[in-house]
Amino acid sequence: GDSVTQMEGPVTLSEEAFLTINCTYTATGYPSLFWYVQYPGEGLQLLLKATKADDKGSNKGFEATYRKETTSFHLEKGSVQVSDSAVYFCALSDDDYKLSFGAGTTVTVRA
Amino acid sequence: ETGVTQTPRHLVMGMTNKKSLKCEQHLGHNAMYWYKQSAKKPLELMFVYNFKEQTENNSVPSRFSPECPNSSHLFLHLHTLQPEDSALYLCASSQNARGGPKNIQYFGAGTRLSVL
């Protein structure tokens, strides 16, 4: 079945550092890929998405590229801020509506 | 603000209590979902409703009983829960319960449930 594996946290960074969160997936079809973010005390918010190979999703300075050859969708941000502290979830959706989530990566950015 | 509102935000209940979680969406969507988020585990899909009809029950124990009276409202009725049911319960909605890259799920802030 479909599954998502993302790097375990927690990840602790200083402000303006470079952030990478690795995500790889297993799927039978050609899934859509997502990154969701969960800020403290809140629900999940869609951060970015990509729907086909080589697509790049971007939002709020975050980027991720759909790499079919390596079945990956790594999240990157060049210069993080304290406000980026959150839990980040990689997810995929195959032909149906179901979302398969990774376990989440907790990111803490220190001033 | 995602357009999906969940109440209450926090709930503490005993194992013999009966309580209900409420979810309301203002997005004009036709599909609604209940998820369970436990510590150190991926989100677990519990129930799916599409146009008020339940289309998915992911082997959820009967002590959890969903209700969807219309496309904008979703309830989760709880009774005789166990301590291991303590978790964050998230509601989501989407245009419909079909596939496709435009069918994005929007989540509420969740209800933090503690079962004593």
Interface residues (C-beta under 8 A of the other chain):
Chain A: V4 S32 Y36 G41 E42 G43 L44 Q45 L46 K49 T51 F89 S93 D94 D95 D96 Y97 K98 L99 S100 F101 G102 A103 G104
Chain B: T2 V4 Q6 A31 K40 K41 P42 L43 L45 V48 L90 A92 S94 N96 A97 R98 G99 P101 N103 I104 Q105 Y106 F107 G108 A109 G110
